[in-house]
Every structure is written in C-alpha cells, then in structure tokens.
Amino acid sequence: MNIDIVPITKVRSNLSSLTQKVKGEKYIILTKGGTPRAALVDIDYLTKLEEEIRKIYGKTFIDPTLLPLTREFTKKEIEKWQKEDRL
C-alpha cells in the first residue's frame, strides 16, 4: 500500500499535482491539525474497494429472522479470540 500524508493547507495549492500522484492503489491522507480528515483516492481503486465490500457483505448476510439471536461481542471477547488466533 502506498500512502502519503498531506496537511489540508498544502492541498489547496497543490490539488492538481496531488491528483496525478494517486494512481492504482496509491492514495493520500489529508490531515487537519495532524488528524486524518479525508483521503484522495484513484477513482478506479475506490470502485474496486466498493465492489470488494459489496462481496463481503453478500457473504455475511444474516437472515432477519435470526437477528434476535445475535449480539454484539465485547472488546474483551474479541481480544481473547485475536490472542488465540496468534497461538
């Protein structure tokens, strides 16, 4: 993954050149006060990501009749599973 981080104040005067830099999977994170606020992404890469997300959602469909049987997992549970996966 190729990522650049650029303050928004520098983006204003360099937008044209920055859009030339975002090709393929390369993207630029735009920050304000050091905090990420937005991203400049190649449109084809964005489309690819959106398609991949749609596929993932399609695989994780939950039948609405089963929703009452689901629950949110706690952070502690998730951390425990992640630790077990590393073993």
N, C-alpha and C positions, 0 to 999 in steps of 0.2 A: 504494500500500500504506500503510495506517495502522497504525503500530506505536507502542506505549507501552512504556517500560521501568520496572519497579517492583521495588524490593527485596522479597524474601520477607517480611521483618519487617513491612512495611506491608500486605502482602496479608492477613495473618491477621485483622486488624481491619476490613478493607475488602472482603472477598471478595464480599459481596452486591452492593455498588455496582460493583465491577470487572466482575462477570459481566454487568451491564447495559450496560457500555461495549463489550463485544466483540460487535458486530453486523456482519453482512456480512463483508467481508474485513479488518476491523479486528481486531487481536489484541494481546495484552500479553505481553511477555517478562518472566519472573520471574527475578530475579538473586539470588545469594547471594555476598556479598563482591565485588560488581561483576562476577561471572562469570555468564553466562546459564545457567540450570539447567532451566527449563521454560517452557511457553507456555500462556496461557489463550486459547482459540480458540472462536469460534462453531461449534457442532456442525454446522450446515449447510455452513459453509465447510470444515471438516475433511473432511466426507463428499465434498464436491466435489474437494478435493485428492487424496483417496484414489482416487476414480474416475479422475482425470486420470493419476495414477501407474500405475494398472492399464492404462490405454490405452497409455501409453508403454512399459511392459513388454511388452505384447502386440505392439508394433511392433518391438521389439528382440530378439525371440526368436532364440535360436541353437540350431540343430539339435544335439542331444547328440553326434552322430557327428562334428561339426566342432569340438568343444571341444578336441581335441588340437592343432588347427591355430591356436588362438587364443593370445594372450599379453597380459600387462599392458603398457601403454605407460608409458615413463618420464616423469617430470615434465618433463625437458628436451624430449622429443618433443612433449608436449602444449603447452608454452610456445612452441615453434617454430611449431606449427600455429596457435596463437592469434595470434601475431605476423603470420603470413602472411595470416590472415583479416582483420586490420586494414588491410592494404595495399590 
